[in-house]
Amino acid sequence: MTRILGIDPGSRITGFGIIERANGRLHYVESGCIRAGDGEFASRLKTIFDGVSDIIELYAPDEVAIEQVFMHRNPDSALKLGQARGAAICAVMSRELTLSEYTPSEIKKATVGKGNASKEQVQHMVQALLKLPGMPQADAADALAVALCHNHTSQTLRHLEGVRGSRRGRYR
């Protein structure tokens, strides 16, 4: 069994989603949002750090994946997003967990099948793939999509390593 935490960083709302892979099947564990609010920016970063730390403590993930920052039209927004992402990464690394990073396009391709999918399409596919009874909140759905992307990518890489290993053994 492998438990995966996906994080969708934001300076006001950071989404998180946890899934488990067991016996070749995926299971939804939990998802939600860390709400940092509108206060002083440094306090919001601490809220993100503490929130991610608490989630890690409570759910004990084996692997963590986070969305990479993409350049906004507003450089100030991109910097704030990067700092929020940094607070989440620090919480993960303080627990010495393995961290993987994926671009928004990679996450959408792995979840929906196309890199320019809308938030609604991501929400719909997350609901369908994890057989959720209702539509997850947008930031939580994005975080679950990060976890699904990580699962898909790591499974594909394991499969490819197995194929390479079997070919190598055949030709010796």
Number of C-alpha atoms within 10 A of each C-alpha: 11 13 21 25 31 32 31 28 29 25 25 21 19 26 24 28 27 28 22 22 15 11 8 8 9 18 15 18 14 15 22 19 24 23 16 21 13 10 9 9 16 10 13 21 22 16 22 28 21 16 21 25 19 13 19 18 11 9 14 15 20 15 19 23 27 25 23 19 19 12 12 11 8 8 10 10 14 17 15 16 22 19 19 28 25 16 23 26 22 15 22 22 14 9 12 9 16 12 16 16 18 18 15 20 17 20 31 25 17 18 26 20 14 13 15 14 16 12 13 12 14 23 23 18 18 24 19 13 15 16 12 13 8 10 15 18 13 16 24 27 28 30 29 35 33 34 32 29 22 26 23 14 16 13 13 12 12 11 12 12 12 12 12 12 11 11 11 10 9 8 6 5
